[in-house]
Amino acid sequence: MRSAVIRRSCAAGVAVLSLTLLAGCSDSGEDGKEAGKGGSGSAGKKTPALSAAELEKVVLKDGDVKGHKVTAPTVTVEQKDITTEDKACAPLAYATIGSVVDRPGATVQRETASVPNPADPKSLDVTRTLIRLSSYEGDGAEAALASLNKSVDACAKGFKVTADGTDQQVTKVAKTDAPGGADEAVALDIVSEAEDAKVPMKVVVVRKGTTVAYFTALNIGSLATGKDFDFPTEIADAQIAKLA
């Protein structure tokens, strides 16, 4: 019965979130990816953008966060895989579905999964979080956060998005408390509807210097019930600390 519930949950969620988060949910990457160089020029002195190799040194590793297993995702989602009816909603869709905003110079990815309670190892209460660390040249990191915030304001009432060829409707976009310790941060509660199911998601995006960390989280149990869940703040806190 549990396996059947999880499979139905995955079927509902796969249209909404990156396959990287859902690949392992039936029974329980691309790393160092170089993207196109981008970002606006800097008017003043800026911390140099990190290379993919340097991002690898600061991205979360297994053992960094108690109660969460960290792995490299086996599938990635790119901007070309995501389209919106309203172009103003594209940056928000990218951050939500599992891509990045604008054109970073380099990106690395990780996936985390909370460890089930030992008393109930088959519990569906497992939160999976996709992390993307992206470095931007010049003022590109600030511009990415500005683009995201503008998109959130423009699309707060919801929007239609197509991910991996499947249409879905985002019905809720709400700002919530963002984690501290970063130069800029935005945190969002998202609800998307697909396959007649409501899928709650949590999106957190933070900037530390020229690096932007994207976090997209879903809870396997919430995929089955449509109920809300708590974003694993310890994940964001640990990643921000490694960027200090």
C-alpha positions in Angstrom: 0.0 0.0 0.0 2.8 2.4 0.9 4.5 1.8 -2.4 1.3 2.4 -4.3 0.8 5.7 -2.6 4.3 6.8 -3.3 4.0 5.9 -7.0 0.8 7.9 -7.3 2.5 10.8 -5.5 5.4 10.7 -7.8 3.1 10.7 -10.8 1.5 13.8 -9.5 4.7 15.5 -8.6 6.8 14.7 -11.6 5.0 17.2 -13.7 5.7 19.9 -11.2 9.2 19.5 -10.0 12.5 18.5 -11.3 13.0 14.8 -11.9 16.1 15.1 -9.8 13.9 15.3 -6.7 11.6 12.5 -7.7 14.0 9.9 -9.2 14.4 8.1 -5.9 10.9 8.4 -4.4 9.4 5.1 -5.7 11.2 3.2 -2.9 12.6 5.4 -0.4 23.9 14.5 -12.1 25.1 16.3 -13.5 27.7 18.0 -11.3 29.9 21.0 -12.0 27.8 22.0 -15.0 29.2 25.0 -16.8 26.5 27.4 -18.1 26.9 30.3 -20.5 28.9 33.2 -19.1 26.7 36.1 -18.1 25.9 38.9 -15.7 26.2 42.6 -16.0 29.5 44.4 -15.7 30.6 45.6 -12.3 30.9 49.3 -11.5 33.2 48.6 -8.5 35.4 45.9 -7.2 33.6 42.6 -6.9 34.6 39.2 -5.4 35.5 37.1 -8.4 32.9 34.6 -9.5 33.7 31.0 -8.4 34.5 28.4 -10.9 32.7 25.1 -11.1 35.7 23.5 -9.3 35.5 26.1 -6.5 31.8 25.7 -6.2 32.4 22.0 -5.7 34.5 22.8 -2.6 31.7 24.8 -0.9 28.6 22.9 -1.9 27.1 20.7 0.8 28.5 17.2 1.2 27.2 14.2 2.9 27.7 14.4 6.6 27.4 18.3 6.6 23.8 18.3 7.9 22.7 15.9 10.6 19.6 14.0 9.6 20.0 14.6 5.9 21.7 12.5 3.3 23.5 14.5 0.5 23.9 13.1 -3.0 24.6 14.2 -6.5 21.5 14.3 -8.6 21.4 12.1 -11.7 19.1 14.3 -13.7 19.1 18.1 -14.2 16.5 20.5 -15.5 17.5 23.5 -17.8 15.7 26.7 -18.7 14.9 25.2 -22.1 12.8 22.5 -20.4 10.6 25.2 -18.8 8.2 27.6 -20.5 5.5 30.0 -19.2 2.6 31.7 -20.9 3.7 35.0 -19.3 7.4 35.6 -19.8 7.4 37.7 -16.6 6.9 34.5 -14.7 9.8 32.7 -16.2 12.4 33.5 -13.5 10.0 32.3 -10.8 9.3 29.2 -12.8 13.0 28.4 -13.2 13.7 28.8 -9.5 10.6 26.7 -8.6 11.0 23.8 -11.1 14.7 23.2 -10.6 16.7 25.5 -12.9 18.4 28.8 -12.2 17.7 32.5 -13.0 19.5 34.4 -15.8 22.9 33.0 -17.0 25.4 32.1 -14.3 29.0 31.3 -15.2 29.0 27.9 -13.4 26.5 25.8 -11.5 26.8 22.7 -9.3 24.0 20.7 -7.9 23.2 18.5 -5.0 20.1 16.7 -3.6 19.4 16.2 0.1 16.9 13.8 1.6 15.8 13.8 5.2 16.5 10.5 7.1 13.2 8.8 8.2 12.5 8.2 11.8 14.1 4.9 12.8 10.9 3.9 14.5 9.1 4.1 11.2 11.7 3.6 8.4 9.0 3.4 5.7 7.4 6.7 6.7 6.5 9.0 3.8 7.6 12.0 5.9 10.8 12.5 3.8 11.7 16.0 2.5 13.9 16.1 -0.6 15.7 19.3 -1.5 17.4 20.2 -4.7 20.3 22.6 -4.3 21.9 24.6 -7.1 24.9 26.8 -6.4 25.5 29.3 -9.2 28.2 31.9 -9.6 27.7 35.0 -11.6 30.1 37.5 -13.2 30.0 41.2 -12.2 26.6 42.2 -10.9 25.0 39.1 -12.2 24.1 37.7 -8.8 22.3 40.8 -7.7 20.5 41.0 -11.1 19.3 37.4 -10.7 17.8 38.2 -7.3 16.2 41.3 -8.8 14.7 39.4 -11.7 13.3 36.8 -9.3 11.8 39.3 -7.0 10.2 41.2 -9.9 8.8 37.9 -11.2 7.4 37.0 -7.8 5.6 40.3 -7.6 4.2 40.0 -11.2 3.0 36.4 -10.8 1.8 36.3 -7.2 -1.7 35.3 -8.3 -0.4 32.2 -10.0 0.6 31.2 -13.6 0.6 28.4 -16.1 3.9 26.6 -16.7 5.0 23.8 -18.9 7.8 21.6 -17.5 9.2 18.7 -19.5 6.2 19.0 -21.9 3.6 18.8 -19.2 1.3 21.7 -18.3 0.5 22.6 -14.8 -1.0 25.5 -12.9 0.8 27.3 -10.0 -2.0 28.5 -7.8 -0.1 29.9 -4.8 3.0 32.1 -4.6 3.5 33.6 -1.1 6.6 35.1 0.4 7.6 33.8 3.8 10.4 34.3 6.3 13.8 34.0 4.6 16.9 32.6 6.3 19.5 34.9 7.8 23.2 35.1 7.1 23.1 36.0 3.4 23.4 39.3 1.5 20.0 38.8 0.1 17.3 36.1 0.5 13.8 35.3 -0.6 11.7 32.4 0.6 8.4 31.2 -1.0 5.5 28.9 -0.3 4.4 27.5 -3.7 1.4 25.3 -4.5 1.1 23.8 -8.0 -1.7 21.6 -9.3 -1.2 18.8 -11.8 -2.9 15.4 -12.4 -5.7 16.6 -10.1 -3.4 16.9 -7.2 -2.1 19.8 -5.1 1.7 19.8 -4.7 3.1 22.1 -2.0 6.7 23.2 -2.5 9.2 25.4 -0.7 11.6 27.6 -2.6 14.5 29.5 -1.0 17.0 31.6 -2.9 19.9 33.3 -1.2 22.8 35.4 -2.5 26.2 35.5 -0.8 28.5 37.8 -2.8 28.6 36.6 -6.4 27.1 33.2 -5.6 23.4 32.4 -5.5 22.1 29.3 -3.8 18.7 27.9 -5.0 16.8 25.4 -2.8 13.6 23.7 -4.0 12.0 21.3 -1.5 9.1 18.9 -1.5 7.9 16.4 1.0 6.9 12.9 -0.2 4.1 12.6 2.3 2.8 16.0 1.2 2.7 14.8 -2.4 0.2 12.1 -1.2 -1.9 14.4 1.0 -1.5 17.9 -0.4 -0.8 19.2 3.1 1.9 21.7 3.9 5.3 20.9 5.4 8.2 22.8 6.9 11.2 23.8 4.8 14.4 22.2 6.3 16.0 25.4 7.4 19.1 23.5 8.6 19.9 22.8 4.9 19.9 26.5 3.9 21.8 27.5 7.1 24.5 24.9 6.5 25.0 25.9 2.9 25.0 29.7 3.7 27.7 29.0 6.4 29.9 27.2 3.8 29.7 30.3 1.5 30.8 32.7 4.3 
